[in-house]
Amino acid sequence: MKLSPARQVVFAVLALVFLGLQARLWFGEGSLRHVASLKKEVATLKQSNARLNERNRLMAADVKDLKQGTEAVEEIARKDLGMIRKGETFFLILEQPGSTE
């Protein structure tokens, strides 16, 4: 079965178009590999966003405590600044150097 020259040209053009589309599907931008790597990146970013959202939620709770109550401020003053209330007795226990108890 012999094809006419016009049909051979059409067949060759269709074959080149097919190969071009296949090349783009496997190797170009938007290829299967590229889409898979983008999906992996999206999953990583979602995990990162979830951690950051949790951190933001905790920070917002701390800000709310600091604005509304004195307990958080008092706790920070005791822990970081070593402050004590009036009427309290403060005991400082020093360990002996070299003591392994």
Contacts in CASP RR format, 6 or more apart in sequence:
PFRMAT RR
TARGET T0000
AUTHOR 0000-0000-0000
METHOD contacts of the structure
MODEL  1
MKLSPARQVVFAVLALVFLGLQARLWFGEGSLRHVASLKKEVATLKQSNA
RLNERNRLMAADVKDLKQGTEAVEEIARKDLGMIRKGETFFLILEQPGST
E
3 11 0 8 1.000
24 30 0 8 1.000
24 31 0 8 1.000
25 31 0 8 1.000
25 32 0 8 1.000
26 32 0 8 1.000
26 33 0 8 1.000
27 33 0 8 1.000
28 34 0 8 1.000
62 72 0 8 1.000
65 71 0 8 1.000
65 72 0 8 1.000
66 72 0 8 1.000
66 73 0 8 1.000
77 83 0 8 1.000
78 84 0 8 1.000
84 90 0 8 1.000
END
